[in-house]
Amino acid sequence: MSRKLFGTDGVRGTANTYPMTAEMALRLGAAAGRFFRTDGRNGHRVVIGKDTRLSGYMLENALTAGLTSTGMNVLLLGPVPTPGVGFLTRSMRADLGIMISASHNHAHDNGIKFFGPDGFKLSDEAEAEIERILEGDIALAQPQNIGRAKRIDNGLGRYVEYAKTTFPVRGALSGLKVVVDCANGAAYKAAPEVLWELGADVIPVGISPNGFNINDKCGSTYTQTAAEAIVAHGADLGISLDGDADRVMILDENGRVADGDQIMALFAARWAEAERLKGGALVATVMSNLGLERFLTGRGLRLERTAVGDRYVVERMREGGFNLGGEQSGHIVMTDYATTGDGLIAGLQFLAAMAETGQRASELARQFDTVPQLLKNVRYGAGKEPLSAASVQDAITGAEARLNGSGRLLIRKSGTEPLIRVMAECEDEALLTEVVDGIVAAVEAAV
């Protein structure tokens, strides 16, 4: 069953513009409620978390109205990281979890992500069925069966306590100075609190959300802020989260960045040595660097590649019984600890590696030499399908011929924004630039 409304990470768009309107959120909440409340009972519950965007208030209220209209009881968590919603959905025995966030996007966007009762994101099939319900006349509950809604004050605290239990070395953070950039987002309270309670000397940045500054010159997509704080304070490590804290970039004591590929390489090698890497494999997407694949192969491990999107990484992990996966962009999925990417817990695992090995961050953050990789984005307007243009297809065919097996080419539509992403890998950097720029020019001409 195809999906029109849902992308690779829920429903996303510009706030107060279709589909991110209060009206659509109300209907989406009602459709999701009808999907999960099939037996007429009144005991069903849903937890709703959000990040710090101004539009979160509007969407939270609209979703609540839709859900209660179909008989679901709503528990409102307030600002909490996306992985916290996955955790609390399971912990609080909810039928459904919802996170209101557009992740790393700026404040003018927002999104709605759904989690099932197991804490994992809904399948494509479940999302398609919710869309089917939404397109028809949604059956509302009888007046006596309308759901209730209430605020939950201790949800964030429960997640904080759980996150602390994933750190294996008690007292090991004493004396370590850690910069944590919370992107003025969902982890602005949780992340500094967890690190401080585990003993670190914490330098928090990006902890003053005002509804508009989420991901604004801070966070995992703008690591300069954390890098400057590291140098200014002489910190040992930087943990840079995105707006909903499901992805992370690690910065060493010099302010240099380790992306998701380097972090996954470190974890995979350590877990394999400890005989805890299930299936002898790491699951990552087609965007992960060829250098990561070579690193794993050299250690007798496999790289299982999926389509782009952490949901597809998690699906493959569950199918194959693997416990480590993620994306180059910083989603690190460790199913021993969480049902989705968790930037804070990934940061704690990196700190554990520092504590257990006695090595500096710079010694752990570069596990392999990357193959030169270039990614460029082209924005396109509504109704456009630039990849179907003959000129673009010709440019792609020509680029593949030029690479001739010496590199890798990936062109795709973003699942969260109206962008065409053009990525290539090649040892010859001059050829790499020419190939990518040629395809970008063709796409730009087509749009």
Secondary structure, 3 states (H helix, E strand, C coil): CCCCCCECCEEEEECCCCCCCHHHHHHHHHHHHHHHCCCCCCCCEEEEEECCCCHHHHHHHHHHHHHHHCCCEEEEEEECCHHHHHHHHHHCCCCEEEEECCCCCCCCEEEEEEECCCCCECCHHHHHHHHHHHHCCCCCCCHHHCCCEEECCCHHHHHHHHHHHCCCCCCCCCCCEEEEECCCCCCCCHHHHHHHHCCCEEEEECCCCCCCCCCCCCCCCCCHHHHHHHHHHCCCEEEEECCCCCCEEEECCCCCEECHHHHHHHHHHHHHHCCCCHHHEEEEECCCCHHHHHHHHCCCCEEEEECCCHHHHHHHHHHHCCCEEECCCCCEEECCCCCCCCHHHHHHHHHHHHHHHCCCHHHHCCCCCCCCEEEEEEECCCCCCHHHCHHHHHHHHHHHHHHCCCEEEEEEECCCCCEEEEEEEECCHHHHHHHHHHHHHHHHHHC
